[in-house]
C-alpha cells in the first residue's frame, strides 16, 4: 500500500460514540485509511469490541467511557496514551436525545434539559480537555465534533437538543481559535440521519423527511463518516468550520 492509499498510516484515532451508527462508520473509514482506531462505547465495552472486530487493518482497541464522566474520560486518555502512545484524531460522536414537541414546554423538564446539555455539549468539551495534551503533542492534532443542522434550523427532536448542537458549533469555533495551530477543530453537521438514534421515528416518518430533502434521501452514517475522513485527509488547512452533510435540508 502507498501513502496515498493509506493517508492515515501511523495515526491513532479515538472515536467516542464508536458503537453508534455514525461512530462505527467513521471508525471503519478511518481504519480503512490506515489509522489505528480506539473505539469507545458509552458504557458497554462489548459493543465497542464488536465494532473493533469489523475494522480493516490491525492494532485497534475497544473501550468504554461515558462522555459525561470527566474522570472516566481522563482514565480513557491515560489508557490510549499507554496503548497507542497518544491520539492524533478525536471524533466526538457520542450524544443523546429524547423527542419532546417544541411547544410542550412542561414536557421538557429541567432534568431532561440538563441531561441533554451535559452529554451533548459539556461531554464534548470534557473529551477535548482530556485528549488535548496528546493532540497538542502531535503538532497536527484534529478534533471532529458531530453536530446537527438543528443548530441552524432550530428544528429537531427537542429545544434542548437544538440548543446543545448550537452550543457545540460555537464551542468548536472557540476551541479552534484557542487550540491553534497545534490542533484543528472542525464540526460535521448532518441532517436527518438514517439510524435509530432518535427514539420513536418509524419508516413513514423517514420517508416524509426524505421527500422534503432537496437531494431526496436521508443522510446515511457513511455520508457523515466520509466528511469526518475528509477533515483528516483533505481539509488540512481548515479549522473552526461547520461542514454540512444534510442533502440540502438547511435550505
Secondary structure, DSSP 8 states (H G I E B T S, - for coil): --TTTTTTTT-EEEEETTTSHHHHHHHHHHHHTT-EEEEEESS-HHHHHHHHTT-SSS--EEEE--TT-HHHHHHHHHHHHHHHSS-SEEEE---------TT-TTTS-HHHHHHHHIIIIIHHHHHHHHHHHHHHHHSSEEEEEE--THHHH--SS-HHHHHHHHHHHHHHHHHHHHHTTTEEEEEEEESSBSSS-STT--HHHHHHHHHTSTTSS-B-HHHHHHHHHHHHHT-TT--S-EEEESTTTT-
